[in-house]
Amino acid sequence: MGFFDKIFRNKNRRVEIDFQKAGLNISDSGKESIRKFVSRTDKERLGDIIQLGDQGEQNYFYLIYYATLFDNDRNVRFAALKRLHNFKDNPNFEILIKKLEEPNVGEKLQPYYSMMLSRIGKISVTDFESRISGIPEEKINRKPLNNLKEAIKYVQENFKNTEETLLFSDELNDPVGVNIAILTDVILKAGYMPEGFDQKNGYRVYRYSKEIKRFANNA
């Protein structure tokens, strides 16, 4: 029994979707999976995308594609964007990138759109930082934090979304790791789990996701 057979076996609601605007040749079984996916709750869809995206299962690229462009929940779209780099070898990957480049598509998904472009090498680190600095409405610390108290305060006041990002100065990464251990404890208490980091010039970009129940694992 496949992934979708398990998580959708008790879902009977049928959702009508206009697949013409998707711009991707999707099989009939793929279309049916998308209909069933859309019928699930926001929290369930988020769990599905995180699991499939982390696995980088190429057979489900069409679902990541659809979630990135059309899901009604912003957090689901962010989660799909954040994991797109795991599908960069898919033959249809560039179709999705071109869709995101269209006016008011990818740019509405900042800062994760620029993060994705940076991770797949479409833009440089300098371009990424420039783009991020021009998004004042997003709750992302645009300058690396170099004070532990400021970092803790930032987490307590701004960590609200399902997925969050923290720019952490190398000055705070002491050899023993005391500062990051203290900060991680604060983040864990806030209900977030670390998902790794990207090393930049003089700082690290730490990534966190709020703990959620992954329904697919319990189906």
Secondary structure, 3 states (H helix, E strand, C coil): CCHHHHHCCCCCCCCCCCHHHHCCCCCHHHHHHHHHHHCCCHHHHHHHHHHHHHHCCHHHHHHHHHHHHHCCCHHHHHHHHHCHHHHCCCCCHHHHHHHHCCCCCHHHHCCHHHHHHHHCCCCCHHHHHHHHHCCCCCCCCCCCECCHHHHHHHHHHHCCCCEEEEEEEHHHCCCCCHHHHHHHHHHHHCCEEEEEEEECCCEEEEEEEECCCCHHHHC
